[in-house]
Amino acid sequence: MKTIGILTSGGDAPGMNAAIRAVVRTGIYYGLKVKGIMRGYAGLVEDEVIDLNLSSVGDILQKGGTILRTARCEEFKRKEVRKKAYETLQKHGIEGLVVIGGDGSFRGAQLLSEEWNVNTIGIPGTIDNDIPCTDYTIGFDTACNTVIDAINKIRDTATSHERANIIEVMGRNAGYIALYAGLAGGAEMIILPEVEWSIDELCDKITYGIKRGKLHHIIVLAEGVMSAPELAKMIKERLPKLDLRYTILGHIQRGGAPTVMDRVLASQMGARAVELLLENKTKRIISIRNNQIVDDDIDEALSMKKEFNRKLYELSKILSI
């Protein structure tokens, strides 16, 4: 193998640049040429390919987002479109492709490998932490820290006004950001897609807190359950005198300098991706499990079911009494 390519696809996540840097520098260390594909699969189809060298990835370790840009490409579901992508790879002599993204990105890599024998390696980069085969995805830790910073600031003003606040966080259909940030932020209630909850229980907890003299109530809501305005309406119908506000953090959770954990994780995964390509491996997803960097077949990885940490959720309830 002489030339490899790298792209970022789907939603951006802090640490993607650290992974790009690791792939490029590890590749060059082993004597490979490295090509960058701009704007994910859309750029691969449109032949937006650039050369990457040591200078290309200088001073990007600490930056959020992705220097390769990213885009969603629904057209990639069509075989004739994937053929154009393969032709681009052939044109530039790219024999192995590293794909940084989520499950949709990996399915694209899976098809390229199956249909055109392209060696593909996936690196999980998504703030949602919803990839089943890995304990943590690149960007998750940074997103949680962003939420924690917001919770700390909102608690200050909530305490001053003796107010309840709903904080809506991202995660698509998964509640991992809400769970980890809610626990670390001392939320009184964490509402997740993975756990049944009761509006009456929530309101009873707020009422109990007010009676015992609590000055604030922080409710962390995962977007996969409902929106913050919807929850606020339900609470106000039961507690009309409650001073209640809500904050939707939105895409602020995607940006910012990656944490130490995300930088180290991305560096390890990026380097391992190159090693796997040099070993002529294909259709692999790199993961971290039990603090070890491992890799799985894409088919098996995508069929796994992520086990929700129920004990962590129960701990959050115990500590928020």
Disulfide bonds with the S-S distance in Angstrom:
none
